[in-house]
Amino acid sequence: MKGFFITGTDTDVGKTLISSGLAAIFKEKNMDIGVYKPLLSGASRYHPNSDTSLLKEMAQTKLSNASITPFQFKEPLAPYVAAKLEGRSIYLEDVVAHWKKIQKKHDYFIVEGAGGISVPLGEDFLVSHLIQELQLPIIIVARSDLGTFNHTFLTVQYAKEMKLNIAGIIINGIDDPPNLAEKTNPNLIESFCKVPILGILPKMQVVDAQDFKQIIKDNIDTASLIHQMQQNG
């Protein structure tokens, strides 16, 4: 399977907007793109503003919301904790089984995790374990402000220890004009992490989905990502 797994250094770093925006760009390039966000907490997958609905809309996939997100939980917590509160147990095998049902529906996939790379998703497994099973290169979404170096460096080091293939880092939410930390963080991260910065996105208020697609086009090296997807098997 060809595609990317989008993870983050933390929650609320913009993974869904970036995932859906990339999917829209790939679709625009006539690539057969699907999306998978297996676990969703704090919202219904059928709500028009849910992560699932946005991913489906931007990818223009015929996959159902239930196929894109087979596991949903009421409380906005780590999926493992949210499931426990509902008396449920989710296993890695469950998530992978759903993946196998849809992975041949499209030539390429964007898969989005929940929170950061070490968030517990279910019984004895983290986001990183799911990435290992899916064997997709990862794109790490990071904040832009002071303190992001520590979160990003630790995420990258952990990913390397887990022998995950890191495609690169996207820094999201830089001010206009950028402050001193935001100016210096990209070079600092790239220098110490030895991982390429794929793009730096501006801080945005709520924007139209199509506007966000254009922002991604203008600020992320999507041509390189497309080349990687087409080369990887």
ZICOR-V737633 format. One record per backbone hydrogen bond with DSSP energy under -1.0 kcal/mol. NH is the residue of the N-H (numbers start at 1). CO is the residue of the C=O. If there is no record, write none. Layout:
NH;CO
NH;CO
//
This chain:
4;109
5;137
6;111
7;139
9;141
18;14
19;15
20;16
21;17
22;18
23;19
24;20
25;21
26;22
27;23
28;24
29;25
30;27
31;26
33;31
34;108
36;110
37;68
40;71
42;73
47;44
50;47
54;50
55;51
56;52
57;53
58;54
59;55
60;56
61;56
68;64
69;65
71;38
73;40
77;75
80;120
82;78
83;79
84;80
85;81
87;84
88;83
95;91
96;92
97;93
98;94
99;95
100;96
103;99
105;102
108;32
109;2
110;34
111;4
112;36
113;6
117;8
119;116
121;125
122;125
123;90
125;122
127;119
128;117
130;126
131;127
132;128
133;129
134;130
135;131
138;165
139;5
140;168
141;7
142;170
148;145
151;147
152;148
153;149
154;150
155;151
156;152
157;153
158;154
159;155
160;156
161;157
162;158
163;160
164;159
167;138
168;138
169;196
170;140
171;199
172;142
173;201
174;201
183;179
184;180
185;181
188;184
189;185
190;186
191;187
192;188
193;189
194;190
198;169
201;171
203;174
212;208
213;209
214;210
215;211
216;212
217;213
218;214
219;215
220;216
221;198
222;220
225;221
226;222
227;223
228;224
229;225
230;226
231;227
232;228
//
